[in-house]
């Protein structure tokens, strides 16, 4: 899967399912602070990622993920190494 496709899917589910404002979605946006993603949103994101990308997010692997770019990097590494 291409990076562009991953970013498109992530952007769409952030807008449609997590209700993040489209203009807030930038590569360096901090997930918690700038996008307002809280612990309940993370539960939804785990389900959405599994549905869209076919893998389960591991909490320990997400500990270093702070920005949207890092989140997409994480997804890309998992999708392209399955």
DRENPA-3360 file (N, C-alpha, C; in nm, 2 decimals, always signed):
BEGIN
1 = XXXXXXXX = +0.09/-0.12/+0.00/+0.00/+0.00/+0.00/+0.09/+0.12/+0.00 ~ +0.05/+0.22/-0.08/+0.13/+0.34/-0.09/+0.11/+0.43/+0.03 ~ +0.21/+0.52/+0.06/+0.21/+0.61/+0.17/+0.09/+0.71/+0.15 ~ +0.06/+0.75/+0.02/-0.05/+0.84/-0.01/-0.18/+0.78/+0.03 ~ -0.20/+0.65/+0.00/-0.32/+0.58/+0.03/-0.34/+0.57/+0.18 ~ -0.23/+0.54/+0.25/-0.24/+0.53/+0.40/-0.28/+0.66/+0.46 ~ -0.22/+0.77/+0.41/-0.25/+0.90/+0.46/-0.40/+0.94/+0.43 ~ -0.44/+0.90/+0.31/-0.58/+0.93/+0.27/-0.68/+0.86/+0.37;
9 = XXXXXXXX = -0.65/+0.73/+0.39/-0.74/+0.65/+0.48/-0.74/+0.71/+0.62 ~ -0.62/+0.74/+0.67/-0.61/+0.80/+0.81/-0.69/+0.93/+0.82 ~ -0.66/+1.02/+0.72/-0.73/+1.15/+0.72/-0.88/+1.13/+0.72 ~ -0.93/+1.04/+0.63/-1.08/+1.02/+0.62/-1.14/+0.97/+0.75 ~ -1.07/+0.87/+0.82/-1.13/+0.82/+0.94/-1.12/+0.92/+1.06 ~ -1.01/+1.00/+1.06/-1.00/+1.10/+1.16/-1.12/+1.20/+1.15 ~ -1.15/+1.24/+1.03/-1.25/+1.34/+1.00/-1.39/+1.28/+1.03 ~ -1.42/+1.16/+0.97/-1.55/+1.10/+0.97/-1.58/+1.03/+1.10;
17 = XXXXXXXX = -1.49/+0.96/+1.16/-1.52/+0.87/+1.27/-1.47/+0.93/+1.41 ~ -1.36/+1.00/+1.41/-1.31/+1.06/+1.53/-1.35/+1.21/+1.54 ~ -1.40/+1.26/+1.43/-1.45/+1.40/+1.43/-1.35/+1.51/+1.45 ~ -1.23/+1.49/+1.39/-1.12/+1.59/+1.40/-1.15/+1.69/+1.28 ~ -1.13/+1.81/+1.31/-1.15/+1.92/+1.21/-1.05/+1.90/+1.10 ~ -1.09/+1.90/+0.97/-1.00/+1.88/+0.86/-0.88/+1.97/+0.86 ~ -0.90/+2.10/+0.89/-0.79/+2.19/+0.89/-0.69/+2.17/+1.00 ~ -0.72/+2.08/+1.09/-0.62/+2.05/+1.20/-0.53/+1.94/+1.16;
25 = XXXXXXXX = -0.57/+1.87/+1.05/-0.49/+1.75/+1.01/-0.37/+1.79/+0.93 ~ -0.25/+1.79/+1.00/-0.13/+1.82/+0.94/-0.02/+1.72/+0.98 ~ +0.08/+1.69/+0.90/+0.17/+1.58/+0.94/+0.24/+1.60/+1.08 ~ +0.27/+1.72/+1.12/+0.33/+1.74/+1.25/+0.24/+1.77/+1.36 ~ +0.11/+1.75/+1.34/+0.01/+1.77/+1.44/+0.02/+1.67/+1.55 ~ +0.03/+1.71/+1.68/+0.04/+1.62/+1.79/-0.10/+1.56/+1.82 ~ -0.10/+1.43/+1.82/-0.23/+1.36/+1.83/-0.32/+1.40/+1.94 ~ -0.26/+1.40/+2.06/-0.34/+1.44/+2.18/-0.36/+1.59/+2.19;
33 = XXXXXXXX = -0.26/+1.67/+2.18/-0.28/+1.81/+2.20/-0.35/+1.89/+2.09 ~ -0.30/+1.86/+1.97/-0.35/+1.94/+1.85/-0.48/+1.88/+1.79 ~ -0.49/+1.75/+1.79/-0.60/+1.68/+1.73/-0.71/+1.64/+1.83 ~ -0.68/+1.66/+1.95/-0.77/+1.63/+2.06/-0.81/+1.48/+2.08 ~ -0.72/+1.39/+2.04/-0.75/+1.25/+2.05/-0.72/+1.21/+2.19 ~ -0.83/+1.15/+2.25/-0.82/+1.11/+2.39/-0.82/+0.95/+2.40 ~ -0.81/+0.90/+2.52/-0.80/+0.76/+2.54/-0.92/+0.68/+2.48 ~ -1.04/+0.74/+2.48/-1.16/+0.67/+2.42/-1.14/+0.67/+2.27;
41 = XXXXXXXX = -1.09/+0.78/+2.21/-1.06/+0.78/+2.07/-0.96/+0.67/+2.03 ~ -0.86/+0.65/+2.11/-0.76/+0.55/+2.08/-0.82/+0.41/+2.07 ~ -0.92/+0.38/+2.15/-0.99/+0.25/+2.14/-1.06/+0.24/+2.01 ~ -1.12/+0.35/+1.96/-1.19/+0.35/+1.83/-1.08/+0.33/+1.72 ~ -0.97/+0.40/+1.73/-0.87/+0.40/+1.63/-0.81/+0.26/+1.62 ~ -0.79/+0.19/+1.73/-0.74/+0.05/+1.72/-0.84/-0.04/+1.63 ~ -0.97/-0.02/+1.65/-1.07/-0.10/+1.58/-1.06/-0.06/+1.43 ~ -1.06/+0.07/+1.41/-1.06/+0.13/+1.27/-0.93/+0.08/+1.19;
49 = XXXXXXXX = -0.82/+0.09/+1.26/-0.69/+0.05/+1.19/-0.70/-0.10/+1.16 ~ -0.75/-0.18/+1.25/-0.76/-0.32/+1.22/-0.85/-0.35/+1.10 ~ -0.96/-0.28/+1.10/-1.05/-0.30/+0.99/-1.00/-0.25/+0.86 ~ -0.92/-0.14/+0.85/-0.87/-0.08/+0.73/-0.74/-0.13/+0.68 ~ -0.65/-0.17/+0.78/-0.52/-0.21/+0.75/-0.48/-0.36/+0.78 ~ -0.57/-0.42/+0.86/-0.55/-0.57/+0.88/-0.45/-0.61/+0.98 ~ -0.42/-0.52/+1.08/-0.33/-0.55/+1.19/-0.38/-0.49/+1.32 ~ -0.34/-0.54/+1.43/-0.37/-0.49/+1.56/-0.26/-0.40/+1.61;
57 = XXXXXXXX = -0.30/-0.28/+1.66/-0.20/-0.19/+1.72/-0.16/-0.24/+1.85 ~ -0.03/-0.24/+1.88/+0.02/-0.28/+2.01/+0.06/-0.16/+2.09 ~ +0.00/-0.15/+2.21/+0.02/-0.03/+2.29/+0.17/+0.00/+2.31 ~ +0.25/-0.10/+2.33/+0.40/-0.07/+2.35/+0.46/-0.01/+2.23 ~ +0.41/-0.05/+2.11/+0.47/+0.01/+1.99/+0.42/+0.15/+1.96 ~ +0.31/+0.19/+2.02/+0.26/+0.32/+2.00/+0.31/+0.42/+2.10 ~ +0.39/+0.38/+2.20/+0.44/+0.47/+2.30/+0.52/+0.58/+2.25 ~ +0.59/+0.56/+2.14/+0.68/+0.67/+2.09/+0.60/+0.75/+1.99;
65 = XXXXXXXX = +0.48/+0.72/+1.95/+0.41/+0.79/+1.85/+0.34/+0.91/+1.91 ~ +0.38/+1.03/+1.86/+0.33/+1.15/+1.91/+0.25/+1.23/+1.80 ~ +0.30/+1.23/+1.68/+0.25/+1.31/+1.57/+0.17/+1.23/+1.47 ~ +0.10/+1.29/+1.39/+0.03/+1.23/+1.28/+0.12/+1.16/+1.18 ~ +0.24/+1.23/+1.15/+0.34/+1.17/+1.07/+0.39/+1.04/+1.12 ~ +0.42/+1.04/+1.25/+0.47/+0.92/+1.32/+0.37/+0.81/+1.32 ~ +0.24/+0.84/+1.33/+0.13/+0.75/+1.33/+0.12/+0.68/+1.19 ~ +0.13/+0.76/+1.08/+0.13/+0.71/+0.95/+0.26/+0.63/+0.92;
73 = XXXXXXXX = +0.37/+0.67/+0.97/+0.50/+0.59/+0.96/+0.48/+0.45/+1.02 ~ +0.42/+0.45/+1.14/+0.39/+0.32/+1.21/+0.30/+0.23/+1.13 ~ +0.19/+0.29/+1.08/+0.10/+0.21/+0.99/+0.17/+0.16/+0.87 ~ +0.25/+0.25/+0.80/+0.32/+0.21/+0.68/+0.41/+0.09/+0.71 ~ +0.49/+0.10/+0.82/+0.58/-0.01/+0.85/+0.51/-0.14/+0.88 ~ +0.40/-0.14/+0.94/+0.32/-0.26/+0.97/+0.26/-0.32/+0.84 ~ +0.20/-0.23/+0.76/+0.13/-0.28/+0.64/+0.23/-0.33/+0.54 ~ +0.34/-0.27/+0.52/+0.44/-0.31/+0.42/+0.53/-0.43/+0.47;
81 = XX = +0.51/-0.47/+0.59/+0.59/-0.58/+0.64/+0.51/-0.70/+0.68 ~ +0.38/-0.71/+0.64/+0.29/-0.82/+0.67/+0.32/-0.94/+0.58;
% end
